[in-house]
Amino acid sequence: MIPSIPKGRQYAQGPSRCLKAGFSLVMTLMLMILLSVIVVGLLSLSSIALRTSAQTEAIGVARANAKLAVQLAIGELQTQAGIDTRITARAELSGGSCNEYRI
């Protein structure tokens, strides 16, 4: 006696239909994985850009503070020196003894 092939749902639709459904599932999963990788890449890129912009802003603030400090120092020197016709120089140029403090 020859065993009979059971007629289930997969054979009623035909084997090619079952293979096509499996292929669609695999392709859908592959596309979801690809999209996930792209999303993770874009998120990491945006976080790097955010860090870079924060660092650039901090550098700009530091430069602005340094420029302000130089302007304040020049203003203080001009206040201490008096009118603009006076000349300031180091004490060693006058030929007298001076106490140097070296670091």
Secondary structure as the mmCIF struct_conf table of DSSP 4:
data_model
#
loop_
_struct_conf.conf_type_id
_struct_conf.id
_struct_conf.beg_label_comp_id
_struct_conf.beg_label_asym_id
_struct_conf.beg_label_seq_id
_struct_conf.end_label_comp_id
_struct_conf.end_label_asym_id
_struct_conf.end_label_seq_id
HELX_LH_PP_P HELX_LH_PP_P1 ILE A 2 PRO A 6
HELX_RH_AL_P HELX_RH_AL_P1 ARG A 9 GLN A 13
HELX_RH_AL_P HELX_RH_AL_P2 PRO A 15 ALA A 81
BEND BEND1 ILE A 83 ILE A 83
TURN_TY1_P TURN_TY1_P1 ASP A 84 THR A 85
HELX_RH_3T_P HELX_RH_3T_P1 ALA A 91 SER A 94
TURN_TY1_P TURN_TY1_P2 GLY A 95 GLY A 95
BEND BEND2 GLY A 96 GLY A 96
#
